[in-house]
């Protein structure tokens, strides 16, 4: 190839780890050369002897369309005329040891439907986006002070047609969008949608980092799905997997006959427990590849954010390894410095281009500064899953109420560190599979007590500092664990308790969105006040949530197995009204909590001079608001000759 500065510059920055839109150069692209329409192909394969493009258009002959080396001596290029969209292709890579490897295009926008593995020619341009107004509002309303209640979805198993076929992207753009809107969620999070060969990996073993799965339709169908959510004001987060990739023959695994995308170092190459390969975070081309993949979904698919999977497995050199199975870094530590640098670059690049973005780390350790800006020494994410909270509260909820008093701190400990990071509270897919039970079946007791327990827990979760995430199926009380081969059991809503739980989840979702006390201040004690953190003998917790205007909601939670007939709660002097109660009959409760307003008396409790007494049904959640004293005063209306009496 001739020295062409226009084409050499993308290569130059690619090799320096600074090409953040590599997908515009690498891969296959429709173009015109010498008066002919066709496609140009480019692939990085530095260890290859030679590379050719094979496909239906040349009868899969490995010597029909050889590629030429570009100026870097590592990247191969070919122009093939008279090709059309959806033509399938692969690269035939000739290795130094004489093998011929058929590889899918790492930068392909589209792929065959598994179990077929070839790439497809596809043009992403031309979709008419309708979400300008959505992004205008998004930029005006930062996520930190906005409600965020995420419905986590596996698109392949949310619903299935009667014949067992998947709901397509087009089906989901109607049915899923309508459902999420009606249920009051603010965001959806899709489990990985990048192309993957094995359904049982749930999408976490990716072979196409720039191709959404063709199981459900085309890339533009997926664009239309995101657009449909945005039209309803609902954000879309994608689960993204930069930690590892599978060893399928057509994928990134030893792409040119030797370790290329994976780290060649013996202790960093494999994720043995997962049977996958780790990316080489020290290689500049891999930095360009991964950062470009992230940018790609913001740029081309208009996503709101990425949930970055398995961050801890990337940060620690000794992750899932025994002594002697890993090599310390240059400072003798177990930190993967290259992975740290990747995260800082990734988040800096994303936020520079997309300031509204949600970059959420699934990080399960106490690594400091995960949500601290990169320029201040943090990893640069703006949210982190609170896995400690998740483990504590679920273990507490699984206990018989008789034993909960000795584990009371599991429900309160998270407030010791609640403001150290910006947290998402996750009850994710990982918590409802592999013998862990569904959320409903985690609860002890009778059938009615299980439903009451779920409602009380959700009342706690929705009022606790931190954004919210729950996995599909919890909202109507699915008994079975999630099975990726099956759709959710929506027929359960034909039964009263399941339908009433669904009504409860819908109403508490809307209550959360409509009350800024629950989300406006989540980074300091200004938005939270303990009222009763230590009532372990009654399995009761009480606190306040407060917004920037000083308006408060009192949260009272009873996780006891028996009703508390005369529970006394210390509060400021005044009258309080019940604004939400999980024990309401319309939600399948007993209806025993009938009183709607309470007035404090001068009787000390919980460090307050005044208190109120109430009946707390077992396994219940109650929200109270203070009724302001009406102060009568005269207000002289300007430009009018009369005086009007009003009430504040």
Secondary structure, 3 states (H helix, E strand, C coil): CCCCHHHHHHHHHHHCCCCCCHHHCCEEEEEEECCEEEEEEEEECCCCCEEEEEEHHHCCCCCCCECEECCCCCEEEEEEECCCCCCEEEEEEECCCCCEEEECCCCCCEECCCCCCCEECCCCCCCCCCCHHHHHHHHHCCHHHCCCEEEEECCCCCCECCCCCECCHHHHHHHHHHHHHHHCCCEEEECCCEECCCHHHCCCCCCEEEEECHHHCCHHHHHHHHHHHHHCCCEEEEEECCCEECCCCCCCCCCCCCCCCECCCCCCCEECCCCEEEECCCCHHHHHHHHHHHHHHHHHHCCCEEEECCHHHHHECCCCCCCCCCCCCCCCCCECHHHHHHHHHHHHHHHHHCCCCEEEECCCCCCCCCCCCHHHCCCCCCEEECHHHHHHHHHHHCCCHHHHHHHHHHHCHHHHCCCCCCEEEEECHHHHCCCCCCHHHHCCCCHHHHHHHHHHHHHHHHHCCCEEEEECCHHHCCCCCCCCCCCCCHHHHHCHHHHHHHHHHHHHHHHHHHCHHHCCCCCCHHHEEEEEEEEHHHCEEEEEEECCCCCEEEEEEECCCCCEEEEEEEECCCEEEEEEECCCHHHCCCCCCCCCEEECECCCECCECEEEEEEECCCEEEEEEEECCCCEEEEECCCCCCEEEEEC
